[in-house]
Amino acid sequence: MFAKLLHPFTFILSRLKYAQKFALISILFAAPLLLLFGLWYSEIQSKIHIAELEKKGVVQIEASLPFILSLQQHRGQTNAYLNGGGTESADKMTEAADLAADQILLIEQTINDLKLPGAAEDWEPIAGEWESLLQETSSLSAEESFSRHSQLIDHTLDFVVRSADASGLSLDTEIDSFYLMDMVVKRLPTLMEQSAQIRGIGNGMLTKKQTHPQELTAVAVKEGRSVIELKEMNKSLARFAELNPEVEARIDDAGQTASASIEGFLALMQQQLFDDRTLSSDPAAFFTAGTSAIDASYTFFQQSSETLTLLLDQRIDKLETQRNFVIVAITAALLLVLMFYAAFYRSVNSAVRQLGERSAAMANGDLSQHIALDTRDELGQVGESFNRMITALNKTLLGTQEASQHSASSSQQLSEVSRESSLAMRQVAQAVQSVADGSEMQRRMTEDTALAMNEMAIGISRIAESSASVAESAAETSRRAENGDRELTAAVGQMRSIRESVSQSAGTVSRLDEHSQQINEIVTSIKAIARQTQLLSLNANIEAARAGEHGRGFAVVASEVGKLAEQTQSSVETISLRIGDIRGLIGETVQMMHRTDAETAEGLTFIDRASSTIGEIGVSARLVNDQVQEISAASEEISAGVEQVTASVAEVARVAQRSSEESQTMAAASQQQLAALEEIGSAAGDLSGVATGLQEDLKFFKLSAG
């Protein structure tokens, strides 16, 4: 069966020269290796390209943040100016507008240089919106201006997020840079915007020396969001420190400074806007404190983006080093293989050439030299066989030359002997007749024995062939068992990787559940504020009723505040219901992940058992293979022995047959021998002539001295 399977390949190779055979095998061997190398190289280049694209995203985000800071400065100074801030606020507003214009040019230049997908299209409406806002600023109220500025900043923050998406930065799969990316793309820009809004609203309140409940509520909400973002930023920074202790020192001081600055600004805001009902604080000092907190956050942002760029550069260097090392190693291996191929081809070609030359010399009668092959492979064995054949031919032909010489001298003596043989021929005739009868009986018995031995040899040959086929099947079974064991080992590794991914996902969902719990606590706080606002509104109505005509306007305000508190409480209850639904879904997801983890563990147990069983099968198959090999070898030895015996019996049969025939012939011709002996003399002369001719023919061969 194996021979039939190899027949097409043997058919092709038998019709090719050695150079063509080497070329065909080299192509078949190199094709899959080149394919695998191409796939690996493409994957490495893809990872390098992704890291370089992420670096472009970081550069574009770095260029966008100064523009956001300028917009925040312009928004705060415009709010102060529209609330009666005077020429100083107007000058600072103009300065912020000029700085924003310069930042727009820098962003557009960065977009043209980096050419991230969709960046130019996303930026164009933002630039147009800024130009429109700049022209309409003087005609807007303070609330409208603040809202328009905030919308433009939100759009710019969305541009930052889209830049991260377009560059693949937001999809970064490396855990060491993920938390840093999260701070650069989301946490720090959002935290700076919340602080800037608090700075702008507070600056306006302190400038006009009056407040409004809606403004206080907005400031309280933004304070709560700032606290949440600050906690998340500190968590991300702590997680980054655990994963990158050697890099974390670059940003640790800046992170702590930014966190302390924001906390100090929030405390100042609480003191000057909520605790001091008279709003007697200096608006410029409040604005400067907010700017300091934002500048500290921006410094932390710059160092974080530089550290993120450093991590991406290190990742690119690592990938390029790995790529170059593998290329050098593969190139060296290919050169080594090519050298061995060239040496192998040269060795085979040299051995074949020597065999051809010596075969041609032997055909021309030159048997005087042996073949000298400096190799121990199969061609070396063929050369040794040639040498043994040359030695045997030398020995045979030398013996034949000696025999021809003896025949020439013996033919002369034959004439004399023939006369003496005539006397004994009569006695030989009687003995020959008796021998003929015995030879006939021996011939029949020998033929029967030869037939039986031949049938036995055929049966043992079939046993040897079957044993060899079984040995091949056992070896194939052993190889397949080993392959199955390797595949199961790979499957176990994949299942363990899946289980680790599920465990990590369960941890992520658990953290999401903690965040939803924090949101629920915030909603509860807002509910309490709404209820207190309703009580304050009710008390205000009562006081307004007591005041009579003088309290009507205050009663209207109190009624509106009460309505606003009711609306806030209704919205908060709706949010609370949605958060409850989300937490329920999160709980179900956690349970499903736990079940998946348990099922994965059970699958690993079954695969381990299957791997153990296949290993035992492989061991058994190898034992069977060894035993079958021994049986096959023994059968071949027995077959060879029986064939020798069969050959010997056949030879005996032929000898017996010839003896019988010769005995019959001798018995029949014994009478004629007497007359034939008279002709022996003339035949001896003919024999002498034949011996002379044989000596002339043997002179054609050139024999060695040995």
CORLINNOR-V13060 format. One line per field, one symbol per residue. ss: DSSP state (@ for helix, = for strand, . for the rest). phi: phi as a letter, one per 40 degrees, with the letter a starting at -180 (. if undefined). burial: + if it has 9 or more other ideal C-beta (glycine too) atoms within 8 Angstrom, else -. A space follows every 50 residues. Layout:
# CORLINNOR-V13060
ss = ???
phi = ???
burial = ???
This chain:
# CORLINNOR-V13060
ss = .@@@@@@@@@@@@....@@@@@@@@@@@@@@@@@@@@@@@@@@@@@@@@@ @@@@@@@@@@@@@@@@@@@@@@@@@@@@@@@@....@@@@@@@@@@@@@@ @@@@@@@@@@@@@@....@@@@@@@@@@@@@@@@@@@@@..@@@@@@@@@ @@@@@@@@@@@@@@@@@.@@@...@@@@@@@@@@@@@@@@@@@@@@@@@@ @@@@@@@@....@@@@@@@@@@@@@@@@@@@@@@@@@@@@@@@.@@@@@@ @@@@@@@@@@@@@@@@@@@@@@@@@.......@@@@@@@@@@@@@@@@@@ @@@@@@@@@@@@@@@@@@@@@@@@@@@@@@@@@@@@@@@@@@@@@@@@@@ @@@@@@@@@@@@@..==..........@@@@@@@@@@@@@@@@@@@@@@@ @@@@@@@@@@@@@@@@@@@@@@@@@@@@@@@@@@@@@@@@@@@@@@@@@@ @@@@@@@@@@@@@@@@@@@@@@@@@@@@@@@@@@@@@@@@@@@@@@@@@@ @@@@@@@@@@@@@@@@@@@@@@@@@@@@@@@@@@@@@@@@@@@@@@@@@@ @@@@@@@@@@@@@@@@@@@@@@@@@@@@@@@@@@@@@@@@@@@@@@@@@@ @@@@@@@@@@@@@@@@@@@@@@@@@@@@@@@@@@@@@@@@@@@@@@@@@@ @@@@@@@@@@@@@@@@@@@@@@@@@@@@@@@@@@@@@@@@@@@@@@@@.. .==...
phi = .cccccdcccccccbbccccccccccccccdccccccccccccccccccc cccccccccccccccdcccccccccccccccccgcgcccccccccccccc ccccccccccccccfccgcccccdccccccccccccdccccccccccccc cccccccccccccccccgccbdccccbccccccccbccdccccccccccc ccccccccfabbdccccccccccccccccccccccccccccccbcccccc bcccccccccccccccccccccbbccccfccccccccccccccccccccc cccccccccccccccccccccccccccccccccccccccccccccccccc ccccccccccccccgcbcbccbbcabcccccccccdcccccccdcccccc cccccccccccccccccccccccccccccccccccccccccccccccccc cccccccccccccccccccccccccccccccccccccccccccccccccc ccccccccccccccccccccccccccdccccccccccccccccccccgcc bccccccccccccccccccccccccccccccccccccccccccccccccc cccccccccccccccccccccccccccccccccccccccccccccccccc ccccccccccccccccccbdccccccccccdccccccccccccccccccc ccbccc
burial = -----------++--+-+--++-+-+----------+--++--++-++-+ +++++++++++++++++++++++++++++++++-+---++-++--++-++ --++-+++-++--+-+--+--++--++-++--+--++--+-+--++-+++ +++++++-++++++++++++-+----+++++++++-++++++++++++++ +++++++-----+-++++++++++++++++-+++-++-+++--+--++-+ ++-++-++++++++++-++++++--+--+-+-+--++-++++++-+++++ +++++++++++++-++--++-++--++--+----------+--++-+++- ++-++--++-++----+---+-+-----++-++--++--++-++--++-+ +--++-++--++-++--+--++--++-++--++-+++-++-++--++-++ --++-++--++-++--++++++-++-++--++-++--++-++--++-++- -++-++--++-++--+++++-++++++-+++-++-+++-++-+++-+--- +--++-+++-++-+++-++--++-++--++-++--++-++--++-++--+ +-++--++-++--++-++--++-++--++-++--++-++--++-++--++ -++--++-++-+++-++-++--++-++--++-+++-++-+++-++--+-- +-+---
